[in-house]
Amino acid sequence: MNTWLNAVVGARCIVPLRVTLLICLALLVQPIAAQEECVPADGEPIVLGAIFPEGNLLTRRDGDAYQGAEAMRQAINACGGVNGHPVEFMYEPANDRDDAAEAAQHLIDAGVPLIVGSGSQAVSEGAREVTEAAGVVFWEMTEALDDAGEWSFSSRPTNEFLGSRTAQIVTALAHPTLGITDGIQSRIALVYEDRPRGQQVASGVLQALGRSDQELTIEYPYSDTLFNAYELAERIRDEDIDILILSMFDEDAENLWYALREANASVGAWIHIGSQGYHHELCERGGNMQGFISVDASGPVNDEYRREAMGELYTQYLRAYLNENGTDPDVEADLSASGVYLLWRYILPFVDGAYIASTIRSTIVTVRWDLTSPNAAGGATGMMSQGGYDVTSGGFVLSDVIVRQQQGSFFCSVWPEEIATCAVGVQPFPTWRERALLEQNPAICTGDGI
């Protein structure tokens, strides 16, 4: 079972597919023609820095982030590199903030113009502190940067963007499913952890709802742990909430799920922002999860289309990863591979002049990703994302989001429609009475239905 990055998206699959989580790199309105044949790069190498956690038994991500980036680098070089120039990594391992700061300084002293990373929030923060001071570009590939500085950029959606997109999804997908027509206010509850990430998500939700003249019925920030879940569940029931939007740890979502069931509080849509959409333990303990919706930067995509769109580059990536690691890439590997792809596809080929920090940064900040433009700068054909680079907020967004829902035995994608793998569109969230009558497929809890 392979995972891969969703660099380009396309045809909708009419039946659920056995595919794992895939990275939403850049959702293109019009697909780019696949590269039929690869010709290895043979020009002067472009040397970039790389900082990732080192794989060992104690590292949670076990080096997958670097392995994915390295496999994509090899694939790119096998398919022409950057305008004929192969890309080389000067790799420095780092497992914490201090290690990352020291590694970044080593790479800066060696003269690299750009450093890719990171594999963890601590590594990202440590590296960025040094690169910002030195005026060297840091290209974050696995973490969102809501606090990005002048020299730091991320290929992941920001937390605020995830919130904003979720509010738009409520109007575009949830309202029609629930029979809510234009001009009618739905009853929405937003529950989020009152920390920076949750606050940023909530800010995006509130701003986007305000633009569509929607108001929250319940706004419920909480600190640390959702202890009074049952009290909240009763309020959700009594307020007759249509749509429940969550930004919280999965454990807190589980507690709220049990509380809603105990209080017989049914909602029309359960939307969890930033969740992987597959809660293994919750599935085992909580029973049928039919109708769960998650909003994140990853999700299932038609494998046949990926092969058609990316051609030989896709084959080279899988081959390089398998040769180096003896297995197929997982989600963490795909995350960083997607960041390398974006850098290669949309940034480095359009650098005007020498590959130095200032010219690379200039290229990044002049790229504008436009929702409606059929030919955004640098050949990015109608990227479905917001804004571009904003010096004030650091809101550089290349990725969009993927909406997933459990339908039958699968957590499949329902939006954007171009990549959807669900057999049908968004389905209503069953009431507790309806859910009790649904047969629980064991494949859901074992993961075989993913």
C-alpha positions as CSV (number, residue, x, y, z in Angstrom):
1,M,0.0,0.0,0.0
2,N,1.7,3.2,-1.2
3,T,1.4,6.8,0.0
4,W,2.2,9.7,-2.1
5,L,2.1,13.4,-2.3
6,N,-0.8,15.0,-4.0
7,A,1.1,17.4,-6.2
8,V,-1.6,17.7,-8.8
9,V,-5.2,16.6,-8.4
10,G,-7.7,15.4,-10.9
11,A,-10.4,12.9,-11.8
12,R,-12.8,11.8,-9.2
13,C,-12.9,8.1,-8.3
14,I,-16.4,6.6,-8.3
15,V,-15.6,3.9,-5.7
16,P,-13.6,4.1,-2.4
17,L,-10.0,3.2,-2.9
18,R,-7.6,1.4,-0.5
19,V,-5.1,4.3,-0.2
20,T,-3.4,5.9,2.7
21,L,-3.1,9.5,3.6
22,L,-1.6,11.7,0.9
23,I,-0.3,15.2,1.1
24,C,-2.2,18.0,-0.5
25,L,0.7,19.9,-2.1
26,A,-1.0,22.1,-4.6
27,L,-4.6,21.6,-5.8
28,L,-4.5,22.6,-9.4
29,V,-7.6,23.5,-11.3
30,Q,-6.0,22.3,-14.5
31,P,-3.5,19.3,-14.3
32,I,0.0,19.7,-15.6
33,A,1.1,17.2,-18.3
34,A,3.0,14.4,-16.9
35,Q,6.7,14.0,-17.6
36,E,6.9,11.0,-20.0
37,E,10.6,10.3,-19.7
38,C,13.3,11.4,-17.2
39,V,16.7,12.7,-18.2
40,P,19.2,13.0,-15.3
41,A,20.5,16.5,-14.4
42,D,24.2,17.0,-15.2
43,G,24.8,20.7,-14.5
44,E,26.5,22.5,-11.7
45,P,24.9,21.3,-8.4
46,I,22.7,23.5,-6.3
47,V,23.7,22.9,-2.6
48,L,21.0,23.4,0.0
49,G,21.0,22.7,3.7
50,A,18.7,20.1,5.4
51,I,17.8,19.8,9.1
52,F,15.6,16.9,10.2
53,P,15.3,14.7,13.2
54,E,17.7,11.8,13.1
55,G,16.2,8.3,12.8
56,N,16.6,6.2,16.0
57,L,14.5,4.2,18.3
58,L,13.7,7.2,20.5
59,T,12.7,9.6,17.8
60,R,8.9,9.6,17.4
61,R,9.0,10.2,13.6
62,D,12.1,8.0,13.2
63,G,13.7,10.0,10.5
64,D,10.9,9.6,8.0
65,A,10.8,13.4,7.3
66,Y,14.3,13.4,6.0
67,Q,14.0,10.1,4.2
68,G,11.0,11.5,2.2
69,A,12.8,14.7,1.4
70,E,15.9,12.8,0.3
71,A,13.9,10.4,-1.9
72,M,12.2,13.3,-3.7
73,R,15.6,15.0,-4.1
74,Q,16.9,11.9,-5.9
75,A,13.8,11.7,-8.0
76,I,14.1,15.3,-9.1
77,N,17.7,14.9,-10.0
78,A,16.8,11.8,-12.0
79,C,14.2,13.9,-13.9
80,G,16.3,16.9,-14.9
81,G,16.9,18.7,-11.6
82,V,16.3,22.4,-11.5
83,N,16.9,23.7,-15.0
84,G,19.4,20.9,-15.5
85,H,21.2,21.5,-12.2
86,P,21.1,18.6,-9.7
87,V,20.1,19.4,-6.1
88,E,22.4,18.3,-3.3
89,F,21.6,18.3,0.4
90,M,24.1,19.2,3.1
91,Y,22.3,17.3,5.9
92,E,22.6,18.1,9.6
93,P,20.5,15.9,12.1
94,A,18.7,17.6,15.0
95,N,16.3,16.2,17.5
96,D,15.6,19.3,19.6
97,R,15.6,23.1,19.5
98,D,19.3,23.5,20.6
99,D,20.5,20.9,18.1
100,A,18.6,22.6,15.4
101,A,20.0,26.0,16.2
102,E,23.6,24.6,16.1
103,A,22.9,22.7,12.9
104,A,21.5,25.8,11.2
105,Q,24.6,27.8,12.2
106,H,26.9,25.1,10.7
107,L,25.0,25.2,7.4
108,I,25.0,29.0,7.3
109,D,28.8,29.0,7.9
110,A,29.1,26.5,5.0
111,G,27.4,29.1,2.8
112,V,24.1,27.4,1.9
113,P,21.4,29.9,0.7
114,L,18.4,27.9,1.8
115,I,17.7,25.3,4.4
116,V,14.9,22.8,4.2
117,G,13.3,21.1,7.3
118,S,12.0,20.2,9.9
119,G,10.2,17.1,11.1
120,S,9.1,18.7,14.5
121,Q,8.0,22.0,15.9
122,A,11.1,22.2,18.2
123,V,13.5,21.7,15.3
124,S,11.6,24.3,13.3
125,E,11.8,26.9,16.0
126,G,15.4,26.3,16.7
127,A,16.5,26.5,13.1
128,R,14.3,29.5,12.2
129,E,15.7,31.6,15.1
130,V,19.2,31.3,13.6
131,T,18.2,31.6,9.9
132,E,16.1,34.7,10.5
133,A,19.0,36.4,12.2
134,A,21.4,35.4,9.4
135,G,19.1,36.3,6.4
136,V,19.0,32.7,5.1
137,V,15.8,31.2,3.7
138,F,14.2,28.4,5.8
139,W,11.7,26.3,3.9
140,E,9.5,24.5,6.5
141,M,7.9,21.3,5.0
142,T,6.1,19.6,7.8
143,E,4.8,22.3,10.2
144,A,2.4,25.2,9.8
145,L,4.0,28.6,10.3
146,D,1.4,31.1,11.7
147,D,4.3,33.1,13.1
148,A,6.6,33.0,10.1
149,G,9.3,35.7,9.9
150,E,10.9,37.5,7.0
151,W,13.0,34.6,5.8
152,S,10.8,31.6,6.8
153,F,8.2,30.0,4.6
154,S,6.0,26.9,4.9
155,S,4.4,24.6,2.3
156,R,1.7,23.7,4.8
157,P,-1.6,25.6,5.4
158,T,-1.5,27.9,8.4
159,N,-3.9,27.2,11.3
160,E,-5.9,30.3,10.5
161,F,-6.2,29.2,6.9
162,L,-7.5,25.8,8.1
163,G,-10.1,27.6,10.1
164,S,-11.1,29.9,7.3
165,R,-11.4,27.1,4.9
166,T,-13.5,25.1,7.3
167,A,-16.0,27.9,7.6
168,Q,-16.3,28.1,3.8
169,I,-16.8,24.3,3.7
170,V,-19.7,24.7,6.2
171,T,-21.5,26.9,3.7
172,A,-20.5,25.0,0.6
173,L,-20.9,21.4,1.8
174,A,-22.6,21.1,5.2
175,H,-25.5,23.5,4.5
176,P,-26.8,21.8,1.4
177,T,-26.4,18.4,3.1
178,L,-28.6,19.6,6.0
179,G,-31.1,21.4,3.7
180,I,-30.1,24.9,5.0
181,T,-30.7,27.4,2.2
182,D,-29.1,30.8,1.6
183,G,-30.2,33.4,4.0
184,I,-31.0,31.0,6.8
185,Q,-28.7,31.0,9.8
186,S,-27.4,27.6,10.9
187,R,-26.7,26.9,14.5
188,I,-23.0,26.4,14.8
189,A,-20.9,25.5,17.8
190,L,-17.1,26.1,17.8
191,V,-15.1,24.2,20.5
192,Y,-11.3,24.8,20.7
193,E,-8.4,24.5,23.0
194,D,-7.5,28.0,24.2
195,R,-3.9,27.9,23.1
196,P,-2.1,29.4,20.1
197,R,-3.1,26.8,17.6
198,G,-6.7,26.6,18.7
199,Q,-6.9,30.4,18.9
200,Q,-5.5,30.7,15.3
201,V,-8.0,28.2,14.0
202,A,-10.8,29.9,15.8
203,S,-9.8,33.3,14.4
204,G,-10.0,31.9,10.8
205,V,-13.4,30.3,11.5
206,L,-14.8,33.5,13.0
207,Q,-13.5,35.8,10.2
208,A,-14.8,33.6,7.4
209,L,-18.2,33.1,9.1
210,G,-18.4,36.9,9.5
211,R,-17.8,37.4,5.8
212,S,-20.8,35.1,5.0
213,D,-23.0,36.8,7.7
214,Q,-23.0,33.7,9.8
215,E,-22.8,33.8,13.6
216,L,-21.8,31.2,16.2
217,T,-24.5,29.9,18.6
218,I,-21.8,28.6,20.9
219,E,-18.1,29.6,21.1
220,Y,-16.4,27.4,23.7
221,P,-12.7,27.8,24.3
222,Y,-11.3,25.5,27.1
223,S,-7.9,25.2,28.7
224,D,-5.7,22.1,28.8
225,T,-8.3,19.3,29.1
226,L,-12.0,19.2,28.3
227,F,-13.1,18.1,31.8
228,N,-16.7,19.3,31.6
229,A,-17.6,17.5,28.4
230,Y,-21.0,16.4,29.6
231,E,-22.1,19.9,30.6
232,L,-21.0,21.1,27.1
233,A,-22.9,18.1,25.5
234,E,-26.1,19.1,27.3
235,R,-25.7,22.7,26.1
236,I,-25.2,21.5,22.5
237,R,-28.4,19.4,22.8
238,D,-30.4,22.2,24.4
239,E,-29.2,24.8,21.9
240,D,-30.2,22.4,19.0
241,I,-26.8,22.7,17.3
242,D,-26.7,21.9,13.6
243,I,-22.9,21.9,13.0
244,L,-20.2,21.2,15.5
245,I,-16.7,22.5,14.6
246,L,-13.8,21.2,16.7
247,S,-10.1,22.2,17.1
248,M,-8.7,20.0,19.8
249,F,-6.6,16.9,20.6
250,D,-8.2,13.6,19.6
251,E,-8.4,12.6,23.3
252,D,-10.7,15.6,24.0
253,A,-12.8,14.8,21.0
254,E,-13.2,11.3,22.3
255,N,-14.4,12.6,25.6
256,L,-16.9,14.9,23.9
257,W,-18.1,12.0,21.7
258,Y,-18.9,9.9,24.7
259,A,-20.6,12.9,26.4
260,L,-22.8,13.6,23.3
261,R,-23.8,10.0,23.2
262,E,-24.7,10.0,26.9
263,A,-26.7,13.2,26.6
264,N,-28.4,12.1,23.4
265,A,-27.2,15.2,21.7
266,S,-27.4,14.7,18.0
267,V,-25.8,17.2,15.5
268,G,-26.1,17.4,11.7
269,A,-22.3,17.6,11.1
270,W,-19.2,16.8,13.1
271,I,-16.2,18.6,11.7
272,H,-12.7,18.1,13.3
273,I,-10.0,20.6,12.1
274,G,-6.5,19.2,11.8
275,S,-7.5,15.7,12.8
276,Q,-6.3,12.8,10.7
277,G,-9.8,11.6,10.5
278,Y,-9.0,8.1,11.7
279,H,-9.3,7.6,15.4
280,H,-8.3,4.0,16.0
281,E,-8.9,3.9,19.7
282,L,-12.1,5.9,19.5
283,C,-13.3,3.5,16.9
284,E,-12.6,0.5,19.1
285,R,-14.3,2.0,22.2
286,G,-16.9,4.3,20.7
287,G,-18.4,2.2,18.0
288,N,-19.7,3.4,14.7
289,M,-18.1,6.6,13.4
290,Q,-20.2,7.0,10.3
291,G,-20.2,10.6,9.0
292,F,-17.1,11.9,10.8
293,I,-15.6,14.8,8.8
294,S,-12.0,16.0,9.1
295,V,-10.4,19.0,7.5
296,D,-6.6,18.8,7.1
297,A,-3.8,19.1,4.5
298,S,-3.9,15.4,3.6
299,G,-6.3,12.8,2.4
300,P,-6.9,10.0,-0.2
301,V,-6.4,10.8,-3.9
302,N,-6.9,8.6,-7.0
303,D,-3.6,6.7,-7.5
304,E,-4.2,6.3,-11.2
305,Y,-4.5,10.0,-11.7
306,R,-1.4,10.7,-9.7
307,R,0.6,8.4,-11.9
308,E,-0.9,10.0,-15.0
309,A,-0.2,13.5,-13.8
310,M,3.3,13.0,-12.4
311,G,4.5,10.2,-14.7
312,E,8.1,9.1,-14.3
313,L,8.8,11.5,-11.3
314,Y,6.3,9.5,-9.2
315,T,7.9,6.2,-10.2
316,Q,11.4,7.6,-9.4
317,Y,10.3,8.9,-6.0
318,L,8.8,5.5,-4.9
319,R,11.8,3.7,-6.3
320,A,14.3,6.0,-4.5
321,Y,12.5,5.6,-1.2
322,L,12.2,1.8,-1.5
323,N,15.9,1.5,-2.4
324,E,17.0,3.6,0.6
325,N,14.6,2.3,3.2
326,G,13.2,-1.1,2.1
327,T,9.6,0.0,2.4
328,D,7.1,2.4,0.9
329,P,7.0,6.0,2.2
330,D,4.6,6.8,5.0
331,V,2.7,10.0,5.7
332,E,5.6,11.8,7.4
333,A,7.9,11.0,4.5
334,D,5.3,12.3,2.1
335,L,4.9,15.5,4.0
336,S,8.5,16.5,3.5
337,A,8.7,15.1,0.0
338,S,5.8,17.4,-0.9
339,G,7.7,20.4,0.4
340,V,10.7,19.5,-1.8
341,Y,8.4,19.1,-4.8
342,L,6.9,22.5,-4.3
343,L,10.3,24.1,-4.0
344,W,11.4,22.4,-7.2
345,R,8.2,22.9,-9.2
346,Y,7.2,26.5,-8.3
347,I,10.2,28.3,-6.8
348,L,13.7,27.3,-7.8
349,P,13.2,27.2,-11.6
350,F,12.1,30.9,-11.6
351,V,15.0,32.3,-9.6
352,D,16.4,35.3,-11.5
353,G,20.1,35.2,-11.1
354,A,22.4,33.3,-8.8
355,Y,21.0,30.8,-6.3
356,I,21.7,33.0,-3.3
357,A,19.4,33.7,-0.3
358,S,18.2,37.1,-1.5
359,T,17.3,36.0,-5.0
360,I,15.5,32.9,-3.7
361,R,13.6,34.9,-1.2
362,S,12.7,37.5,-3.8
363,T,11.2,34.7,-6.0
364,I,9.2,33.3,-3.1
365,V,7.7,36.7,-2.1
366,T,6.7,37.7,-5.6
367,V,4.8,34.5,-6.3
368,R,1.1,35.1,-6.0
369,W,-1.2,32.1,-5.7
370,D,-4.6,33.1,-7.0
371,L,-7.8,31.2,-6.7
372,T,-9.2,32.4,-10.0
373,S,-6.2,33.1,-12.2
374,P,-5.7,30.4,-14.8
375,N,-2.0,31.2,-15.0
376,A,-0.5,32.4,-11.7
377,A,3.1,33.4,-11.5
378,G,5.7,30.8,-12.4
379,G,3.3,28.4,-14.1
380,A,1.3,27.6,-11.0
381,T,-2.0,27.0,-12.8
382,G,-4.8,28.3,-10.7
383,M,-3.6,27.2,-7.3
384,M,-6.5,26.7,-5.0
385,S,-5.1,28.6,-2.0
386,Q,-5.4,31.9,-0.4
387,G,-3.4,35.1,-0.7
388,G,0.3,34.5,-1.3
389,Y,3.0,35.9,0.8
390,D,1.9,38.6,3.3
391,V,4.8,40.3,5.0
392,T,2.6,41.4,7.9
393,S,1.2,38.0,8.8
394,G,3.7,35.6,7.2
395,G,0.7,33.9,5.6
396,F,2.4,32.1,2.8
397,V,0.0,29.3,1.8
398,L,0.8,26.9,-1.0
399,S,-1.4,24.0,0.2
400,D,-5.1,23.8,0.4
401,V,-7.1,21.4,2.5
402,I,-8.7,18.0,1.9
403,V,-12.1,17.2,3.5
404,R,-12.6,13.6,4.5
405,Q,-15.6,11.7,5.8
406,Q,-16.1,8.2,7.0
407,Q,-18.6,6.5,4.6
408,G,-19.1,2.8,5.1
409,S,-15.8,1.2,5.7
410,F,-13.6,4.1,4.4
411,F,-12.4,7.5,5.4
412,C,-12.5,8.9,1.9
413,S,-12.1,12.4,0.5
414,V,-15.2,14.3,-0.4
415,W,-13.7,17.7,-1.3
416,P,-12.2,19.2,-3.5
417,E,-14.4,17.3,-6.0
418,E,-11.5,17.0,-8.4
419,I,-9.7,14.5,-6.0
420,A,-12.7,13.0,-4.2
421,T,-12.5,9.2,-3.7
422,C,-15.9,8.8,-1.9
423,A,-18.6,7.2,-3.9
424,V,-21.0,10.1,-3.1
425,G,-20.8,13.6,-1.7
426,V,-21.0,14.7,2.0
427,Q,-23.5,12.6,3.9
428,P,-25.5,13.7,7.0
429,F,-24.2,12.8,10.5
430,P,-26.5,10.0,11.8
431,T,-28.5,10.7,15.0
432,W,-27.7,8.5,18.0
433,R,-30.8,6.4,17.4
434,E,-29.9,5.9,13.7
435,R,-26.2,5.1,14.6
436,A,-27.3,2.4,17.0
437,L,-28.9,0.6,14.0
438,L,-25.8,0.8,11.8
439,E,-23.7,-2.3,11.6
440,Q,-20.1,-1.6,12.6
441,N,-17.7,-3.0,10.0
442,P,-14.6,-4.5,11.8
443,A,-12.4,-3.3,8.9
444,I,-12.8,0.3,10.1
445,C,-11.2,-0.4,13.5
446,T,-8.5,-2.6,12.1
447,G,-7.5,0.0,9.5
448,D,-8.3,-2.3,6.6
449,G,-11.0,0.0,5.4
450,I,-8.6,3.0,5.0
